[in-house]
Amino acid sequence: MIQPNLFVLYVADPTVSSAFYERLLGRAPLRSFPTFVAFAFSDHLHLGLWSEQAPNFHSGGTGQRMEFGFMVDSEAEVEALHARWQALGVRIEQPLARAVFGLTFVALDPDGHRLRVCLPD
């Protein structure tokens, strides 16, 4: 069975985005190049930040049409991340709210990608 193991976000400036995610995730990138930065997580999952200015960049789409989800174990963790990210100056697009799956909020990275924190549904 094949499983996804890499999510790529197209970014205007990989250096800016890398610094943002390093602060947000509390970890340094695994690899860093002028036009691509990679962060590694458990279970072989990776986040790639690919420059829209890279010579080999090709994308027919525009805008942010996905969310990068951070599922946590409790509402207290949702609230704690909300407070921590606000203290880091992260833009909050959707404040703490209750959805059908529980307490959640949405933040934005420097390129406007949506970062949702929620409980597993």
KOLGU-4560 file (N, C-alpha, C; in nm, 3 decimals, padded with zeros to 5 digits):
<recs>
<n_xx: 00.085 n_yy: -00.119 n_zz: 00.000 ca_xx: 00.000 ca_yy: 00.000 ca_zz: 00.000 c_xx: 00.089 c_yy: 00.124 c_zz: 00.000 mol: A seq: 1 type: MET>
<n_xx: 00.062 n_yy: 00.214 n_zz: -00.091 ca_xx: 00.139 ca_yy: 00.338 ca_zz: -00.099 c_xx: 00.077 c_yy: 00.443 c_zz: -00.007 mol: A seq: 2 type: ILE>
<n_xx: 00.161 n_yy: 00.520 n_zz: 00.063 ca_xx: 00.113 ca_yy: 00.624 ca_zz: 00.153 c_xx: 00.182 c_yy: 00.755 c_zz: 00.121 mol: A seq: 3 type: GLN>
<n_xx: 00.109 n_yy: 00.867 n_zz: 00.129 ca_xx: 00.175 ca_yy: 00.996 ca_zz: 00.106 c_xx: 00.280 c_yy: 01.019 c_zz: 00.214 mol: A seq: 4 type: PRO>
<n_xx: 00.393 n_yy: 01.075 n_zz: 00.174 ca_xx: 00.496 ca_yy: 01.105 ca_zz: 00.273 c_xx: 00.562 c_yy: 01.241 c_zz: 00.252 mol: A seq: 5 type: ASN>
<n_xx: 00.510 n_yy: 01.319 n_zz: 00.156 ca_xx: 00.565 ca_yy: 01.452 ca_zz: 00.131 c_xx: 00.452 c_yy: 01.547 c_zz: 00.093 mol: A seq: 6 type: LEU>
<n_xx: 00.443 n_yy: 01.656 n_zz: 00.165 ca_xx: 00.351 ca_yy: 01.765 ca_zz: 00.131 c_xx: 00.437 c_yy: 01.884 c_zz: 00.094 mol: A seq: 7 type: PHE>
<n_xx: 00.411 n_yy: 01.943 n_zz: -00.022 ca_xx: 00.489 ca_yy: 02.056 ca_zz: -00.070 c_xx: 00.402 c_yy: 02.181 c_zz: -00.072 mol: A seq: 8 type: VAL>
<n_xx: 00.454 n_yy: 02.287 n_zz: -00.014 ca_xx: 00.389 ca_yy: 02.417 ca_zz: -00.019 c_xx: 00.473 c_yy: 02.506 c_zz: -00.109 mol: A seq: 9 type: LEU>
<n_xx: 00.411 n_yy: 02.571 n_zz: -00.205 ca_xx: 00.481 ca_yy: 02.665 ca_zz: -00.292 c_xx: 00.489 c_yy: 02.799 c_zz: -00.220 mol: A seq: 10 type: TYR>
<n_xx: 00.610 n_yy: 02.851 n_zz: -00.208 ca_xx: 00.632 ca_yy: 02.971 ca_zz: -00.127 c_xx: 00.709 c_yy: 03.076 c_zz: -00.207 mol: A seq: 11 type: VAL>
<n_xx: 00.688 n_yy: 03.202 n_zz: -00.169 ca_xx: 00.757 ca_yy: 03.313 ca_zz: -00.236 c_xx: 00.905 c_yy: 03.317 c_zz: -00.197 mol: A seq: 12 type: ALA>
<n_xx: 00.935 n_yy: 03.289 n_zz: -00.069 ca_xx: 01.072 ca_yy: 03.298 ca_zz: -00.020 c_xx: 01.098 c_yy: 03.183 c_zz: 00.077 mol: A seq: 13 type: ASP>
<n_xx: 01.168 n_yy: 03.078 n_zz: 00.035 ca_xx: 01.194 ca_yy: 02.964 ca_zz: 00.123 c_xx: 01.266 c_yy: 03.001 c_zz: 00.253 mol: A seq: 14 type: PRO>
<n_xx: 01.350 n_yy: 03.103 n_zz: 00.251 ca_xx: 01.420 ca_yy: 03.144 ca_zz: 00.373 c_xx: 01.321 c_yy: 03.198 c_zz: 00.476 mol: A seq: 15 type: THR>
<n_xx: 01.229 n_yy: 03.283 n_zz: 00.433 ca_xx: 01.127 ca_yy: 03.337 ca_zz: 00.523 c_xx: 01.036 c_yy: 03.226 c_zz: 00.574 mol: A seq: 16 type: VAL>
<n_xx: 00.991 n_yy: 03.141 n_zz: 00.483 ca_xx: 00.901 ca_yy: 03.031 ca_zz: 00.523 c_xx: 00.971 c_yy: 02.931 c_zz: 00.613 mol: A seq: 17 type: SER>
<n_xx: 01.097 n_yy: 02.903 n_zz: 00.585 ca_xx: 01.173 ca_yy: 02.810 ca_zz: 00.669 c_xx: 01.186 c_yy: 02.864 c_zz: 00.811 mol: A seq: 18 type: SER>
<n_xx: 01.216 n_yy: 02.992 n_zz: 00.825 ca_xx: 01.226 ca_yy: 03.053 ca_zz: 00.959 c_xx: 01.093 c_yy: 03.046 c_zz: 01.031 mol: A seq: 19 type: ALA>
<n_xx: 00.983 n_yy: 03.071 n_zz: 00.958 ca_xx: 00.849 ca_yy: 03.064 ca_zz: 01.016 c_xx: 00.821 c_yy: 02.924 c_zz: 01.069 mol: A seq: 20 type: PHE>
<n_xx: 00.841 n_yy: 02.822 n_zz: 00.986 ca_xx: 00.812 ca_yy: 02.684 ca_zz: 01.027 c_xx: 00.909 c_yy: 02.634 c_zz: 01.133 mol: A seq: 21 type: TYR>
<n_xx: 01.032 n_yy: 02.679 n_zz: 01.131 ca_xx: 01.126 ca_yy: 02.640 ca_zz: 01.235 c_xx: 01.077 c_yy: 02.690 c_zz: 01.371 mol: A seq: 22 type: GLU>
<n_xx: 01.029 n_yy: 02.816 n_zz: 01.377 ca_xx: 00.974 ca_yy: 02.870 ca_zz: 01.502 c_xx: 00.846 c_yy: 02.797 c_zz: 01.540 mol: A seq: 23 type: ARG>
<n_xx: 00.760 n_yy: 02.774 n_zz: 01.442 ca_xx: 00.630 ca_yy: 02.713 ca_zz: 01.467 c_xx: 00.644 c_yy: 02.569 c_zz: 01.515 mol: A seq: 24 type: LEU>
<n_xx: 00.730 n_yy: 02.492 n_zz: 01.451 ca_xx: 00.744 ca_yy: 02.349 ca_zz: 01.479 c_xx: 00.847 c_yy: 02.318 c_zz: 01.586 mol: A seq: 25 type: LEU>
<n_xx: 00.933 n_yy: 02.415 n_zz: 01.617 ca_xx: 01.035 ca_yy: 02.391 ca_zz: 01.718 c_xx: 01.142 c_yy: 02.293 c_zz: 01.672 mol: A seq: 26 type: GLY>
<n_xx: 01.171 n_yy: 02.293 n_zz: 01.543 ca_xx: 01.275 ca_yy: 02.205 ca_zz: 01.488 c_xx: 01.338 c_yy: 02.269 c_zz: 01.366 mol: A seq: 27 type: ARG>
<n_xx: 01.462 n_yy: 02.233 n_zz: 01.344 ca_xx: 01.535 ca_yy: 02.283 ca_zz: 01.227 c_xx: 01.499 c_yy: 02.200 c_zz: 01.105 mol: A seq: 28 type: ALA>
<n_xx: 01.514 n_yy: 02.256 n_zz: 00.987 ca_xx: 01.488 ca_yy: 02.176 ca_zz: 00.867 c_xx: 01.590 c_yy: 02.063 c_zz: 00.852 mol: A seq: 29 type: PRO>
<n_xx: 01.546 n_yy: 01.957 n_zz: 00.788 ca_xx: 01.634 ca_yy: 01.844 ca_zz: 00.759 c_xx: 01.734 c_yy: 01.881 c_zz: 00.649 mol: A seq: 30 type: LEU>
<n_xx: 01.684 n_yy: 01.948 n_zz: 00.546 ca_xx: 01.766 ca_yy: 01.991 ca_zz: 00.433 c_xx: 01.726 c_yy: 02.133 c_zz: 00.396 mol: A seq: 31 type: ARG>
<n_xx: 01.824 n_yy: 02.209 n_zz: 00.347 ca_xx: 01.796 ca_yy: 02.347 ca_zz: 00.309 c_xx: 01.880 c_yy: 02.383 c_zz: 00.187 mol: A seq: 32 type: SER>
<n_xx: 01.812 n_yy: 02.423 n_zz: 00.080 ca_xx: 01.875 ca_yy: 02.468 ca_zz: -00.042 c_xx: 01.818 c_yy: 02.605 c_zz: -00.076 mol: A seq: 33 type: PHE>
<n_xx: 01.878 n_yy: 02.679 n_zz: -00.167 ca_xx: 01.826 ca_yy: 02.813 ca_zz: -00.198 c_xx: 01.679 c_yy: 02.813 c_zz: -00.244 mol: A seq: 34 type: PRO>
<n_xx: 01.634 n_yy: 02.708 n_zz: -00.311 ca_xx: 01.497 ca_yy: 02.708 ca_zz: -00.363 c_xx: 01.409 c_yy: 02.599 c_zz: -00.303 mol: A seq: 35 type: THR>
<n_xx: 01.461 n_yy: 02.522 n_zz: -00.206 ca_xx: 01.381 ca_yy: 02.414 ca_zz: -00.145 c_xx: 01.431 c_yy: 02.386 c_zz: -00.005 mol: A seq: 36 type: PHE>
<n_xx: 01.336 n_yy: 02.373 n_zz: 00.088 ca_xx: 01.367 ca_yy: 02.340 ca_zz: 00.227 c_xx: 01.277 c_yy: 02.224 c_zz: 00.267 mol: A seq: 37 type: VAL>
<n_xx: 01.331 n_yy: 02.127 n_zz: 00.343 ca_xx: 01.253 ca_yy: 02.011 ca_zz: 00.385 c_xx: 01.259 c_yy: 01.994 c_zz: 00.536 mol: A seq: 38 type: ALA>
<n_xx: 01.144 n_yy: 01.969 n_zz: 00.596 ca_xx: 01.133 ca_yy: 01.934 ca_zz: 00.737 c_xx: 01.088 c_yy: 01.789 c_zz: 00.746 mol: A seq: 39 type: PHE>
<n_xx: 01.144 n_yy: 01.715 n_zz: 00.841 ca_xx: 01.109 ca_yy: 01.574 ca_zz: 00.859 c_xx: 01.029 c_yy: 01.557 c_zz: 00.987 mol: A seq: 40 type: ALA>
<n_xx: 00.930 n_yy: 01.469 n_zz: 00.981 ca_xx: 00.848 ca_yy: 01.434 ca_zz: 01.096 c_xx: 00.856 c_yy: 01.283 c_zz: 01.117 mol: A seq: 41 type: PHE>
<n_xx: 00.781 n_yy: 01.232 n_zz: 01.213 ca_xx: 00.779 ca_yy: 01.088 ca_zz: 01.235 c_xx: 00.707 c_yy: 01.017 c_zz: 01.121 mol: A seq: 42 type: SER>
<n_xx: 00.721 n_yy: 00.887 n_zz: 01.116 ca_xx: 00.655 ca_yy: 00.804 ca_zz: 01.015 c_xx: 00.691 c_yy: 00.845 c_zz: 00.872 mol: A seq: 43 type: ASP>
<n_xx: 00.811 n_yy: 00.896 n_zz: 00.853 ca_xx: 00.862 ca_yy: 00.929 ca_zz: 00.720 c_xx: 00.783 c_yy: 01.040 c_zz: 00.650 mol: A seq: 44 type: HIS>
<n_xx: 00.711 n_yy: 01.122 n_zz: 00.724 ca_xx: 00.637 ca_yy: 01.234 ca_zz: 00.667 c_xx: 00.729 c_yy: 01.355 c_zz: 00.657 mol: A seq: 45 type: LEU>
<n_xx: 00.722 n_yy: 01.425 n_zz: 00.543 ca_xx: 00.804 ca_yy: 01.544 ca_zz: 00.520 c_xx: 00.720 c_yy: 01.660 c_zz: 00.470 mol: A seq: 46 type: HIS>
<n_xx: 00.765 n_yy: 01.780 n_zz: 00.505 ca_xx: 00.706 ca_yy: 01.903 ca_zz: 00.453 c_xx: 00.813 c_yy: 01.970 c_zz: 00.368 mol: A seq: 47 type: LEU>
<n_xx: 00.780 n_yy: 01.998 n_zz: 00.242 ca_xx: 00.872 ca_yy: 02.069 ca_zz: 00.154 c_xx: 00.823 c_yy: 02.209 c_zz: 00.127 mol: A seq: 48 type: GLY>
<n_xx: 00.915 n_yy: 02.304 n_zz: 00.125 ca_xx: 00.886 ca_yy: 02.443 ca_zz: 00.092 c_xx: 00.961 c_yy: 02.473 c_zz: -00.037 mol: A seq: 49 type: LEU>
<n_xx: 00.888 n_yy: 02.488 n_zz: -00.147 ca_xx: 00.950 ca_yy: 02.501 ca_zz: -00.279 c_xx: 00.927 c_yy: 02.641 c_zz: -00.332 mol: A seq: 50 type: TRP>
<n_xx: 01.034 n_yy: 02.706 n_zz: -00.370 ca_xx: 01.027 ca_yy: 02.844 ca_zz: -00.419 c_xx: 00.953 c_yy: 02.852 c_zz: -00.551 mol: A seq: 51 type: SER>
<n_xx: 00.861 n_yy: 02.948 n_zz: -00.558 ca_xx: 00.792 ca_yy: 02.976 ca_zz: -00.684 c_xx: 00.887 c_yy: 03.037 c_zz: -00.786 mol: A seq: 52 type: GLU>
<n_xx: 01.005 n_yy: 03.080 n_zz: -00.741 ca_xx: 01.105 ca_yy: 03.141 ca_zz: -00.829 c_xx: 01.207 c_yy: 03.039 c_zz: -00.879 mol: A seq: 53 type: GLN>
<n_xx: 01.196 n_yy: 02.913 n_zz: -00.838 ca_xx: 01.292 ca_yy: 02.811 ca_zz: -00.880 c_xx: 01.286 c_yy: 02.794 c_zz: -01.031 mol: A seq: 54 type: ALA>
<n_xx: 01.401 n_yy: 02.772 n_zz: -01.096 ca_xx: 01.402 ca_yy: 02.757 ca_zz: -01.242 c_xx: 01.313 c_yy: 02.643 c_zz: -01.292 mol: A seq: 55 type: PRO>
<n_xx: 01.297 n_yy: 02.539 n_zz: -01.213 ca_xx: 01.216 ca_yy: 02.424 ca_zz: -01.256 c_xx: 01.077 c_yy: 02.423 c_zz: -01.193 mol: A seq: 56 type: ASN>
<n_xx: 01.031 n_yy: 02.539 n_zz: -01.145 ca_xx: 00.898 ca_yy: 02.547 ca_zz: -01.085 c_xx: 00.791 c_yy: 02.553 c_zz: -01.193 mol: A seq: 57 type: PHE>
<n_xx: 00.694 n_yy: 02.465 n_zz: -01.183 ca_xx: 00.581 ca_yy: 02.465 ca_zz: -01.275 c_xx: 00.455 c_yy: 02.439 c_zz: -01.195 mol: A seq: 58 type: HIS>
<n_xx: 00.359 n_yy: 02.527 n_zz: -01.203 ca_xx: 00.232 ca_yy: 02.507 ca_zz: -01.137 c_xx: 00.124 c_yy: 02.579 c_zz: -01.216 mol: A seq: 59 type: SER>
<n_xx: 00.020 n_yy: 02.506 n_zz: -01.249 ca_xx: -00.091 ca_yy: 02.567 ca_zz: -01.323 c_xx: -00.190 c_yy: 02.635 c_zz: -01.233 mol: A seq: 60 type: GLY>
<n_xx: -00.176 n_yy: 02.617 n_zz: -01.102 ca_xx: -00.272 ca_yy: 02.674 ca_zz: -01.009 c_xx: -00.220 c_yy: 02.800 c_zz: -00.943 mol: A seq: 61 type: GLY>
<n_xx: -00.310 n_yy: 02.868 n_zz: -00.876 ca_xx: -00.272 ca_yy: 02.984 ca_zz: -00.796 c_xx: -00.347 c_yy: 02.977 c_zz: -00.664 mol: A seq: 62 type: THR>
<n_xx: -00.297 n_yy: 03.046 n_zz: -00.566 ca_xx: -00.366 ca_yy: 03.053 ca_zz: -00.438 c_xx: -00.341 c_yy: 02.931 c_zz: -00.351 mol: A seq: 63 type: GLY>
<n_xx: -00.399 n_yy: 02.935 n_zz: -00.234 ca_xx: -00.384 ca_yy: 02.827 ca_zz: -00.137 c_xx: -00.515 c_yy: 02.750 c_zz: -00.131 mol: A seq: 64 type: GLN>
<n_xx: -00.510 n_yy: 02.626 n_zz: -00.177 ca_xx: -00.632 ca_yy: 02.546 ca_zz: -00.185 c_xx: -00.627 c_yy: 02.424 c_zz: -00.095 mol: A seq: 65 type: ARG>
<n_xx: -00.551 n_yy: 02.429 n_zz: 00.011 ca_xx: -00.541 ca_yy: 02.317 ca_zz: 00.101 c_xx: -00.512 c_yy: 02.366 c_zz: 00.242 mol: A seq: 66 type: MET>
<n_xx: -00.524 n_yy: 02.274 n_zz: 00.337 ca_xx: -00.488 ca_yy: 02.304 ca_zz: 00.475 c_xx: -00.384 c_yy: 02.203 c_zz: 00.520 mol: A seq: 67 type: GLU>
<n_xx: -00.291 n_yy: 02.248 n_zz: 00.599 ca_xx: -00.194 ca_yy: 02.162 ca_zz: 00.663 c_xx: -00.246 c_yy: 02.143 c_zz: 00.804 mol: A seq: 68 type: PHE>
<n_xx: -00.285 n_yy: 02.021 n_zz: 00.840 ca_xx: -00.351 ca_yy: 01.996 ca_zz: 00.968 c_xx: -00.257 c_yy: 01.947 c_zz: 01.076 mol: A seq: 69 type: GLY>
<n_xx: -00.279 n_yy: 01.995 n_zz: 01.196 ca_xx: -00.207 ca_yy: 01.953 ca_zz: 01.315 c_xx: -00.311 c_yy: 01.898 c_zz: 01.412 mol: A seq: 70 type: PHE>
<n_xx: -00.328 n_yy: 01.766 n_zz: 01.415 ca_xx: -00.426 ca_yy: 01.706 ca_zz: 01.505 c_xx: -00.359 c_yy: 01.681 c_zz: 01.640 mol: A seq: 71 type: MET>
<n_xx: -00.422 n_yy: 01.729 n_zz: 01.746 ca_xx: -00.370 ca_yy: 01.713 ca_zz: 01.882 c_xx: -00.470 c_yy: 01.633 c_zz: 01.965 mol: A seq: 72 type: VAL>
<n_xx: -00.429 n_yy: 01.595 n_zz: 02.086 ca_xx: -00.509 ca_yy: 01.501 ca_zz: 02.165 c_xx: -00.618 c_yy: 01.562 c_zz: 02.253 mol: A seq: 73 type: ASP>
<n_xx: -00.613 n_yy: 01.694 n_zz: 02.276 ca_xx: -00.712 ca_yy: 01.751 ca_zz: 02.369 c_xx: -00.743 c_yy: 01.896 c_zz: 02.332 mol: A seq: 74 type: SER>
<n_xx: -00.857 n_yy: 01.942 n_zz: 02.382 ca_xx: -00.892 ca_yy: 02.082 ca_zz: 02.362 c_xx: -00.791 c_yy: 02.174 c_zz: 02.430 mol: A seq: 75 type: GLU>
<n_xx: -00.735 n_yy: 02.129 n_zz: 02.542 ca_xx: -00.634 ca_yy: 02.209 ca_zz: 02.611 c_xx: -00.512 c_yy: 02.231 c_zz: 02.520 mol: A seq: 76 type: ALA>
<n_xx: -00.475 n_yy: 02.130 n_zz: 02.441 ca_xx: -00.363 ca_yy: 02.145 ca_zz: 02.348 c_xx: -00.398 c_yy: 02.241 c_zz: 02.235 mol: A seq: 77 type: GLU>
<n_xx: -00.523 n_yy: 02.237 n_zz: 02.187 ca_xx: -00.566 ca_yy: 02.333 ca_zz: 02.085 c_xx: -00.551 c_yy: 02.474 c_zz: 02.139 mol: A seq: 78 type: VAL>
<n_xx: -00.602 n_yy: 02.496 n_zz: 02.260 ca_xx: -00.595 ca_yy: 02.629 ca_zz: 02.322 c_xx: -00.450 c_yy: 02.672 c_zz: 02.347 mol: A seq: 79 type: GLU>
<n_xx: -00.365 n_yy: 02.578 n_zz: 02.390 ca_xx: -00.225 ca_yy: 02.611 ca_zz: 02.417 c_xx: -00.152 c_yy: 02.650 c_zz: 02.288 mol: A seq: 80 type: ALA>
<n_xx: -00.175 n_yy: 02.576 n_zz: 02.179 ca_xx: -00.111 ca_yy: 02.611 ca_zz: 02.052 c_xx: -00.162 c_yy: 02.745 c_zz: 02.000 mol: A seq: 81 type: LEU>
<n_xx: -00.291 n_yy: 02.771 n_zz: 02.017 ca_xx: -00.348 ca_yy: 02.899 ca_zz: 01.976 c_xx: -00.275 c_yy: 03.013 c_zz: 02.049 mol: A seq: 82 type: HIS>
<n_xx: -00.259 n_yy: 03.000 n_zz: 02.179 ca_xx: -00.192 ca_yy: 03.104 ca_zz: 02.258 c_xx: -00.045 c_yy: 03.116 c_zz: 02.218 mol: A seq: 83 type: ALA>
<n_xx: 00.022 n_yy: 03.003 n_zz: 02.199 ca_xx: 00.165 ca_yy: 03.005 ca_zz: 02.162 c_xx: 00.186 c_yy: 03.069 c_zz: 02.026 mol: A seq: 84 type: ARG>
<n_xx: 00.104 n_yy: 03.031 n_zz: 01.928 ca_xx: 00.121 ca_yy: 03.086 ca_zz: 01.794 c_xx: 00.089 c_yy: 03.235 c_zz: 01.792 mol: A seq: 85 type: TRP>
<n_xx: -00.012 n_yy: 03.277 n_zz: 01.869 ca_xx: -00.040 ca_yy: 03.421 ca_zz: 01.878 c_xx: 00.081 c_yy: 03.494 c_zz: 01.937 mol: A seq: 86 type: GLN>
<n_xx: 00.141 n_yy: 03.436 n_zz: 02.041 ca_xx: 00.258 ca_yy: 03.499 ca_zz: 02.104 c_xx: 00.376 c_yy: 03.507 c_zz: 02.006 mol: A seq: 87 type: ALA>
<n_xx: 00.383 n_yy: 03.414 n_zz: 01.911 ca_xx: 00.488 ca_yy: 03.417 ca_zz: 01.810 c_xx: 00.456 c_yy: 03.516 c_zz: 01.697 mol: A seq: 88 type: LEU>
<n_xx: 00.338 n_yy: 03.574 n_zz: 01.700 ca_xx: 00.300 ca_yy: 03.670 ca_zz: 01.597 c_xx: 00.242 c_yy: 03.606 c_zz: 01.471 mol: A seq: 89 type: GLY>
<n_xx: 00.201 n_yy: 03.480 n_zz: 01.482 ca_xx: 00.141 ca_yy: 03.410 ca_zz: 01.368 c_xx: 00.002 c_yy: 03.468 c_zz: 01.341 mol: A seq: 90 type: VAL>
<n_xx: -00.028 n_yy: 03.495 n_zz: 01.213 ca_xx: -00.160 ca_yy: 03.547 ca_zz: 01.177 c_xx: -00.266 c_yy: 03.438 c_zz: 01.199 mol: A seq: 91 type: ARG>
<n_xx: -00.370 n_yy: 03.472 n_zz: 01.272 ca_xx: -00.481 ca_yy: 03.381 ca_zz: 01.296 c_xx: -00.594 c_yy: 03.421 c_zz: 01.201 mol: A seq: 92 type: ILE>
<n_xx: -00.630 n_yy: 03.330 n_zz: 01.111 ca_xx: -00.738 ca_yy: 03.357 ca_zz: 01.017 c_xx: -00.874 c_yy: 03.326 c_zz: 01.078 mol: A seq: 93 type: GLU>
<n_xx: -00.883 n_yy: 03.213 n_zz: 01.145 ca_xx: -01.008 ca_yy: 03.172 ca_zz: 01.211 c_xx: -00.977 c_yy: 03.153 c_zz: 01.358 mol: A seq: 94 type: GLN>
<n_xx: -01.035 n_yy: 03.235 n_zz: 01.445 ca_xx: -01.008 ca_yy: 03.221 ca_zz: 01.588 c_xx: -01.065 c_yy: 03.090 c_zz: 01.641 mol: A seq: 95 type: PRO>
<n_xx: -01.033 n_yy: 03.060 n_zz: 01.764 ca_xx: -01.087 ca_yy: 02.939 ca_zz: 01.828 c_xx: -01.238 c_yy: 02.931 c_zz: 01.804 mol: A seq: 96 type: LEU>
<n_xx: -01.281 n_yy: 02.816 n_zz: 01.758 ca_xx: -01.423 ca_yy: 02.795 ca_zz: 01.730 c_xx: -01.454 c_yy: 02.646 c_zz: 01.746 mol: A seq: 97 type: ALA>
<n_xx: -01.578 n_yy: 02.617 n_zz: 01.768 ca_xx: -01.620 ca_yy: 02.478 ca_zz: 01.781 c_xx: -01.679 c_yy: 02.432 c_zz: 01.649 mol: A seq: 98 type: ARG>
<n_xx: -01.624 n_yy: 02.325 n_zz: 01.594 ca_xx: -01.675 ca_yy: 02.264 ca_zz: 01.471 c_xx: -01.735 c_yy: 02.128 c_zz: 01.508 mol: A seq: 99 type: ALA>
<n_xx: -01.787 n_yy: 02.057 n_zz: 01.410 ca_xx: -01.848 ca_yy: 01.927 ca_zz: 01.438 c_xx: -01.747 c_yy: 01.830 c_zz: 01.499 mol: A seq: 100 type: VAL>
<n_xx: -01.619 n_yy: 01.848 n_zz: 01.471 ca_xx: -01.517 ca_yy: 01.759 ca_zz: 01.523 c_xx: -01.448 c_yy: 01.813 c_zz: 01.648 mol: A seq: 101 type: PHE>
<n_xx: -01.496 n_yy: 01.927 n_zz: 01.700 ca_xx: -01.440 ca_yy: 01.981 ca_zz: 01.823 c_xx: -01.376 c_yy: 02.118 c_zz: 01.805 mol: A seq: 102 type: GLY>
<n_xx: -01.302 n_yy: 02.159 n_zz: 01.906 ca_xx: -01.238 ca_yy: 02.291 ca_zz: 01.908 c_xx: -01.129 c_yy: 02.297 c_zz: 01.800 mol: A seq: 103 type: LEU>
<n_xx: -01.122 n_yy: 02.411 n_zz: 01.731 ca_xx: -01.027 ca_yy: 02.426 ca_zz: 01.621 c_xx: -00.993 c_yy: 02.573 c_zz: 01.601 mol: A seq: 104 type: THR>
<n_xx: -00.885 n_yy: 02.600 n_zz: 01.529 ca_xx: -00.854 ca_yy: 02.734 ca_zz: 01.479 c_xx: -00.768 c_yy: 02.719 c_zz: 01.355 mol: A seq: 105 type: PHE>
<n_xx: -00.758 n_yy: 02.826 n_zz: 01.276 ca_xx: -00.678 ca_yy: 02.827 ca_zz: 01.154 c_xx: -00.584 c_yy: 02.947 c_zz: 01.158 mol: A seq: 106 type: VAL>
<n_xx: -00.456 n_yy: 02.919 n_zz: 01.133 ca_xx: -00.355 ca_yy: 03.022 ca_zz: 01.123 c_xx: -00.306 c_yy: 03.027 c_zz: 00.978 mol: A seq: 107 type: ALA>
<n_xx: -00.229 n_yy: 03.129 n_zz: 00.946 ca_xx: -00.174 ca_yy: 03.144 ca_zz: 00.811 c_xx: -00.023 c_yy: 03.154 c_zz: 00.817 mol: A seq: 108 type: LEU>
<n_xx: 00.046 n_yy: 03.090 n_zz: 00.721 ca_xx: 00.191 ca_yy: 03.106 ca_zz: 00.712 c_xx: 00.220 c_yy: 03.231 c_zz: 00.630 mol: A seq: 109 type: ASP>
<n_xx: 00.347 n_yy: 03.265 n_zz: 00.606 ca_xx: 00.378 ca_yy: 03.388 ca_zz: 00.533 c_xx: 00.320 c_yy: 03.395 c_zz: 00.392 mol: A seq: 110 type: PRO>
<n_xx: 00.289 n_yy: 03.280 n_zz: 00.331 ca_xx: 00.233 ca_yy: 03.278 ca_zz: 00.196 c_xx: 00.082 c_yy: 03.260 c_zz: 00.195 mol: A seq: 111 type: ASP>
<n_xx: 00.020 n_yy: 03.259 n_zz: 00.313 ca_xx: -00.124 ca_yy: 03.244 ca_zz: 00.321 c_xx: -00.174 c_yy: 03.101 c_zz: 00.324 mol: A seq: 112 type: GLY>
<n_xx: -00.084 n_yy: 03.002 n_zz: 00.336 ca_xx: -00.128 ca_yy: 02.863 ca_zz: 00.349 c_xx: -00.198 c_yy: 02.847 c_zz: 00.484 mol: A seq: 113 type: HIS>
<n_xx: -00.307 n_yy: 02.773 n_zz: 00.482 ca_xx: -00.389 ca_yy: 02.754 ca_zz: 00.601 c_xx: -00.332 c_yy: 02.643 c_zz: 00.689 mol: A seq: 114 type: ARG>
<n_xx: -00.319 n_yy: 02.670 n_zz: 00.818 ca_xx: -00.267 ca_yy: 02.575 ca_zz: 00.916 c_xx: -00.377 c_yy: 02.552 c_zz: 01.020 mol: A seq: 115 type: LEU>
<n_xx: -00.443 n_yy: 02.437 n_zz: 01.013 ca_xx: -00.553 ca_yy: 02.409 ca_zz: 01.105 c_xx: -00.504 c_yy: 02.323 c_zz: 01.220 mol: A seq: 116 type: ARG>
<n_xx: -00.542 n_yy: 02.362 n_zz: 01.342 ca_xx: -00.519 ca_yy: 02.282 ca_zz: 01.462 c_xx: -00.655 c_yy: 02.232 c_zz: 01.507 mol: A seq: 117 type: VAL>
<n_xx: -00.664 n_yy: 02.100 n_zz: 01.532 ca_xx: -00.793 ca_yy: 02.042 ca_zz: 01.570 c_xx: -00.772 c_yy: 01.909 c_zz: 01.639 mol: A seq: 118 type: CYS>
<n_xx: -00.881 n_yy: 01.854 n_zz: 01.685 ca_xx: -00.882 ca_yy: 01.719 ca_zz: 01.741 c_xx: -00.906 c_yy: 01.620 c_zz: 01.629 mol: A seq: 119 type: LEU>
<n_xx: -00.860 n_yy: 01.495 n_zz: 01.644 ca_xx: -00.893 ca_yy: 01.396 ca_zz: 01.541 c_xx: -01.045 c_yy: 01.383 c_zz: 01.527 mol: A seq: 120 type: PRO>
<n_xx: -01.094 n_yy: 01.371 n_zz: 01.402 ca_xx: -01.238 ca_yy: 01.359 ca_zz: 01.384 c_xx: -01.281 c_yy: 01.216 c_zz: 01.374 mol: A seq: 121 type: ASP>
</recs>
